[in-house]
């Protein structure tokens, strides 16, 4: 899979998925705030999603180049309104990736 793109032991992961039954996962109608599935939202098929974040632009841009090659870019890796550089893609194996490169801290 992505093992050839990422060095061993360098990626910290988190899993996001359905909570326990009866635990709200979001607030407000899902049509307005589609961040987390909440009551009344249509069920979705769980799929793998990975996030790479940090402040080493060279390293993370290199990962982005390898992960997006042969895949599909949903959001180009570029500076965003919140000040970070961000991109989303699906690699050639169908794994979704988000890459976030921290911008300069506010003074």
Secondary structure, DSSP 8 states (H G I E B T S, - for coil): -GGGTS-TT----------STT-----S-TTT-TTS--TTS-------EEEEEES-HHHHHHHHHHHHTTSEEEEEEEE-TTSSEEEEEE-TTS-EEEEEE------
